[in-house]
Amino acid sequence: MTPDHETASDEQSEVDRLRAENALLRTEKDLLLKAAIGFAADAGAFQRRSREPETR
């Protein structure tokens, strides 16, 4: 192999690794977002607000 071919191969390997890592991170982000939405819903963060001010 020539040095240029090795460099291109190394760069392609790095690109492939980064793409796989990016896909994993996107999956993890989506999972965490769904979990956060679930926790917020359980905590009542998404209750409908009336147009009238709350009475205390």
LINTA-V504759 format. One record per helix or strand of 2 or more residues. SS is the DSSP state (H for helix, E for strand). FROM is the first residue (numbers start at 1). LEN is the number of residues. If there is no record, write none. Layout:
BEGIN
((SS,FROM,LEN) (SS,FROM,LEN))
END
This chain:
BEGIN
((H,3,40))
END
